């Protein structure tokens, strides 16, 4: 089978992306082929093509949703038995910006019928990141966390997971994102000058999560919580300089946690307890424009590529 997919042919950013024909291999044992109905768009899709040591051409995209079109011998997917035509989603794969893809079956899960393809394709990268953030700071029922960057994809997932666990969230956002924070259970607070005082007026904070990456996020968090109850997923250089916790999907401990929590998050989405706001859908052929929109920093929700 021949499919179309996006590849990075160098580390220079979007100018090095190419939309090419690709031979999709027949699945071996432990693999399945997915006809892609939607691919999730994440900043990591671009950032990972620009990292040191990247090997080109590099297929782009880490999460998809679609329909099973071929199954390797004696193969089950991550959620159990699978049949041709089943609707699925997959995460921690390579090359998701494609019309079809053969992937390890362990990274594929049955898609809840109630979750549209474009939401399913954007569920797990943000969702697993959010779940790990709450886990590593030890956020517990009855506590309050300060969440920097609360209106973004990871932030919205944190708000929903926290609400389900009885954890209160004070979430920083701009004017356009404040309603989104409130809609998903957080108390919105404006970032910028005076943030520390505004948070203190709301109440005490037990832990701080940084999905914004600003110096303000670090400085305000340091004034409110112990260092071992802070985590960032954005500003790794400052975290390293100051001996603070940073997590990323490429870290072995993070990868193991995120793999283990996938089924739980899918089940929550199926019950309606975890939603994925979608800002827009974009034709797969326009993936460069979609990534540029996401990298602009304020998409207002997730973006899905539609083959």
C-alpha positions as CSV (number, residue, x, y, z in Angstrom):
1,X,0.0,0.0,0.0
2,X,1.2,3.5,-0.8
3,X,0.2,6.4,1.5
4,X,1.1,10.0,1.9
5,X,2.9,11.3,4.9
6,X,4.9,14.3,6.2
7,X,8.6,14.0,6.8
8,X,11.2,16.4,8.1
9,X,14.2,16.3,5.7
10,X,16.4,18.5,7.9
11,X,16.5,20.3,11.2
12,X,15.7,23.8,10.0
13,X,12.0,23.8,11.0
14,X,8.9,23.9,8.8
15,X,10.8,24.8,5.7
16,X,12.3,21.3,5.8
17,X,9.0,19.5,5.9
18,X,8.0,17.4,2.8
19,X,4.7,15.7,1.9
20,X,5.8,12.5,0.2
21,X,4.6,9.1,-1.0
22,X,5.4,6.3,1.4
23,X,5.1,2.5,1.1
24,X,3.2,1.3,4.2
25,X,4.5,-2.2,5.2
26,X,2.2,-5.1,5.8
27,X,2.0,-5.6,9.6
28,X,4.0,-8.4,11.2
29,X,3.1,-10.1,14.4
30,X,2.6,-7.4,17.0
31,X,1.7,-4.8,14.5
32,X,-1.5,-3.3,12.9
33,X,-2.1,-0.9,10.1
34,X,-4.4,2.1,10.6
35,X,-6.2,4.1,8.0
36,X,-5.9,7.5,9.6
37,X,-9.0,9.6,10.1
38,X,-7.3,12.3,12.2
39,X,-3.8,13.1,13.4
40,X,-3.1,15.2,16.5
41,X,-1.0,18.3,16.2
42,X,1.4,19.2,19.0
43,X,4.4,21.6,19.5
44,X,6.5,18.5,20.1
45,X,6.0,17.4,16.5
46,X,8.1,20.3,15.3
47,X,10.5,20.5,18.3
48,X,11.5,16.9,17.9
49,X,12.6,17.4,14.3
50,X,15.0,20.1,15.5
51,X,16.7,18.3,18.3
52,X,20.4,17.3,18.3
53,X,21.0,13.9,16.7
54,X,17.8,13.7,14.7
55,X,18.1,11.3,11.8
56,X,16.5,12.4,8.5
57,X,14.1,11.9,6.8
58,X,12.1,11.8,10.0
59,X,8.4,10.9,10.0
60,X,6.3,13.5,11.9
61,X,3.5,13.0,14.4
62,X,2.9,11.1,17.5
63,X,-0.8,10.4,17.8
64,X,-3.7,9.4,15.5
65,X,-7.2,8.0,15.4
66,X,-8.5,5.9,12.6
67,X,-9.7,2.5,11.4
68,X,-7.9,-0.9,11.5
69,X,-7.2,-2.0,7.9
70,X,-4.7,-4.9,8.5
71,X,-3.6,-7.0,11.5
72,X,-0.4,-9.0,11.9
73,X,-0.6,-12.7,12.8
74,X,-1.6,-13.5,16.4
75,X,-1.9,-9.9,17.4
76,X,-3.9,-8.0,20.0
77,X,-3.8,-4.3,20.5
78,X,-3.2,-2.5,23.8
79,X,-6.9,-2.8,24.8
80,X,-7.3,-6.4,23.8
81,X,-8.7,-8.3,20.7
82,X,-9.0,-6.4,17.5
83,X,-10.8,-6.8,14.2
84,X,-10.7,-5.2,10.8
85,X,-12.7,-2.1,10.7
86,X,-12.4,-1.3,14.4
87,X,-12.1,2.3,15.3
88,X,-8.9,3.0,17.3
89,X,-6.5,5.6,18.6
90,X,-2.7,5.3,18.9
91,X,-0.1,7.2,20.9
92,X,3.6,7.2,21.2
93,X,3.9,6.2,17.6
94,X,6.1,7.8,14.8
95,X,4.8,9.2,11.6
96,X,1.2,10.0,12.5
97,X,0.9,12.8,9.9
98,X,-0.1,10.2,7.3
99,X,-3.0,8.7,5.4
100,X,-2.1,5.2,6.7
101,X,0.5,3.9,9.1
102,X,1.7,0.5,10.4
103,X,2.5,0.7,14.1
104,X,3.2,-1.5,17.2
105,X,-0.1,-2.9,18.4
106,X,0.7,-2.3,22.0
107,X,0.4,1.5,21.3
108,X,-3.1,1.1,19.8
109,X,-6.4,1.2,21.8
110,X,-10.1,0.8,21.0
111,X,-11.6,4.3,20.5
112,X,-14.8,4.9,22.5
113,X,-17.7,5.4,20.1
114,X,-18.7,8.6,21.8
115,X,-15.3,10.3,21.1
116,X,-15.0,11.8,17.6
117,X,-11.8,11.0,15.6
118,X,-10.4,14.5,15.9
119,X,-10.7,14.5,19.7
120,X,-9.4,11.0,20.0
121,X,-6.3,11.9,18.0
122,X,-5.5,14.7,20.4
123,X,-6.3,13.0,23.7
124,X,-3.2,11.3,24.9
125,X,-0.1,13.4,24.4
126,X,-1.7,16.3,26.4
127,X,-3.6,13.9,28.7
128,X,-0.6,11.7,29.8
129,X,1.5,14.8,30.3
130,X,-1.2,16.3,32.6
131,X,-1.6,13.1,34.5
132,X,2.2,12.8,35.1
133,X,2.4,16.4,36.3
134,X,-0.2,15.8,39.0
135,X,1.5,12.5,39.9
136,X,5.1,13.8,40.4
137,X,4.0,16.7,42.7
138,X,1.9,14.3,44.8
139,X,-1.3,16.3,44.3
140,X,-3.9,14.7,46.5
141,X,-7.7,15.0,47.2
142,X,-8.4,18.2,49.1
143,X,-5.3,20.0,48.0
144,X,-4.9,23.1,45.7
145,X,-2.5,23.4,42.8
146,X,-1.3,26.5,41.0
147,X,-1.3,25.7,37.3
148,X,0.6,28.1,35.0
149,X,-0.6,28.0,31.4
150,X,-4.0,26.6,32.4
151,X,-5.9,27.4,29.2
152,X,-3.7,25.4,26.9
153,X,-4.1,21.7,26.0
154,X,-2.1,20.3,28.9
155,X,-3.7,22.8,31.3
156,X,-7.2,22.0,30.3
157,X,-6.4,18.3,30.8
158,X,-4.9,19.0,34.2
159,X,-8.1,20.9,35.3
160,X,-10.3,18.0,34.3
161,X,-8.1,15.3,35.9
162,X,-7.8,17.4,39.1
163,X,-11.5,17.9,39.3
164,X,-12.1,14.2,39.0
165,X,-9.7,13.6,41.9
166,X,-11.0,16.3,44.2
167,X,-8.1,18.6,43.7
168,X,-8.7,22.4,43.3
169,X,-6.9,24.3,40.5
170,X,-6.0,27.9,40.4
171,X,-5.1,28.4,36.7
172,X,-3.2,31.3,35.1
173,X,-4.6,32.5,31.8
174,X,-5.0,35.6,29.6
175,X,-8.4,37.2,29.1
176,X,-9.3,35.0,26.1
177,X,-8.4,31.8,28.0
178,X,-10.0,32.5,31.4
179,X,-13.5,31.2,30.4
180,X,-11.9,27.9,29.2
181,X,-10.2,27.5,32.6
182,X,-13.5,28.0,34.4
183,X,-15.4,25.7,32.1
184,X,-13.1,22.8,33.0
185,X,-13.3,23.4,36.7
186,X,-10.4,25.8,37.5
187,X,-10.4,29.2,39.2
188,X,-8.9,31.5,36.6
189,X,-6.4,34.2,37.6
190,X,-4.7,36.6,35.2
191,X,-1.0,36.2,34.7
192,X,1.3,39.3,34.7
193,X,2.4,41.9,37.3
194,X,0.8,41.2,40.7
195,X,0.2,37.5,40.1
196,X,1.7,36.4,43.4
197,X,-0.7,38.7,45.3
198,X,-3.7,37.6,43.3
199,X,-3.0,34.0,44.0
200,X,-2.5,34.6,47.7
201,X,-5.9,36.4,47.8
202,X,-7.6,33.3,46.5
203,X,-6.0,31.0,49.1
204,X,-3.0,28.7,50.0
205,X,-1.4,26.5,47.4
206,X,0.1,23.1,48.0
207,X,1.9,22.4,44.6
208,X,2.7,24.3,41.4
209,X,2.6,23.0,37.8
210,X,4.3,24.9,34.9
211,X,2.9,24.5,31.4
212,X,3.8,28.1,30.5
213,X,7.6,28.2,30.8
214,X,7.9,31.8,31.9
215,X,10.2,33.2,34.6
216,X,7.1,34.4,36.3
217,X,5.9,30.8,36.7
218,X,9.1,29.8,38.4
219,X,9.3,32.9,40.6
220,X,5.7,32.9,41.8
221,X,5.8,29.1,42.4
222,X,9.0,29.5,44.4
223,X,7.3,32.0,46.7
224,X,4.3,29.6,47.3
225,X,5.4,26.0,47.4
226,X,8.3,23.7,48.4
227,X,10.7,22.9,45.6
228,X,9.8,19.2,45.6
229,X,6.2,20.2,44.9
230,X,7.0,22.0,41.6
231,X,7.3,20.6,38.1
232,X,7.7,22.1,34.6
233,X,7.1,20.5,31.2
234,X,8.4,23.6,29.3
235,X,11.4,25.4,30.8
236,X,13.9,22.6,31.2
237,X,17.0,24.8,31.1
238,X,16.0,26.9,34.1
239,X,14.8,23.8,36.0
240,X,18.2,22.2,35.4
241,X,20.1,25.3,36.6
242,X,18.0,25.5,39.8
243,X,17.8,21.8,40.6
244,X,14.0,21.6,40.1
245,X,11.9,18.9,38.6
246,X,11.2,18.8,34.8
247,X,9.5,16.0,33.0
248,X,9.3,15.1,29.3
249,X,8.1,12.1,27.3
250,X,11.6,11.2,26.2
251,X,12.6,10.5,29.8
252,X,12.4,6.8,30.6
253,X,10.4,7.3,33.8
254,X,8.0,9.7,32.0
255,X,7.6,7.3,29.1
256,X,6.8,4.4,31.4
257,X,4.2,6.4,33.4
258,X,2.5,7.8,30.3
259,X,2.3,4.4,28.7
260,X,0.7,3.0,31.8
261,X,-1.9,5.7,32.1
262,X,-3.3,5.6,28.6
263,X,-6.1,3.2,29.1
264,X,-7.4,5.1,32.1
265,X,-7.5,8.4,30.2
266,X,-9.3,6.7,27.3
267,X,-11.9,5.3,29.6
268,X,-12.4,8.8,31.2
269,X,-12.9,10.3,27.7
270,X,-15.4,7.6,26.9
271,X,-17.4,8.4,30.0
272,X,-17.4,12.1,29.2
273,X,-15.1,13.0,32.1
274,X,-12.2,14.1,29.9
275,X,-12.9,16.4,26.9
276,X,-10.5,17.7,24.3
277,X,-11.5,21.2,23.0
278,X,-10.9,21.4,19.2
279,X,-10.0,24.8,17.8
280,X,-10.0,23.7,14.1
281,X,-9.5,20.8,11.7
282,X,-7.1,21.2,8.8
283,X,-6.5,19.1,5.7
284,X,-3.5,16.8,6.1
285,X,-1.9,18.5,3.0
286,X,-1.8,21.7,5.0
287,X,0.1,20.3,8.0
288,X,2.8,23.0,7.8
289,X,0.1,25.7,8.2
290,X,-1.5,23.8,11.1
291,X,1.8,23.5,13.0
292,X,2.6,27.2,12.4
293,X,-0.8,28.0,13.9
294,X,-0.2,25.8,17.0
295,X,3.3,27.1,17.5
296,X,2.0,30.7,17.6
297,X,1.1,29.9,21.2
298,X,-2.7,30.7,21.5
299,X,-4.6,28.3,19.3
300,X,-7.6,28.2,21.7
301,X,-7.8,24.4,21.6
302,X,-6.4,21.4,19.7
303,X,-5.9,21.1,16.0
304,X,-6.5,17.9,14.0
305,X,-5.2,17.0,10.6
306,X,-7.8,15.3,8.4
307,X,-6.5,13.1,5.5
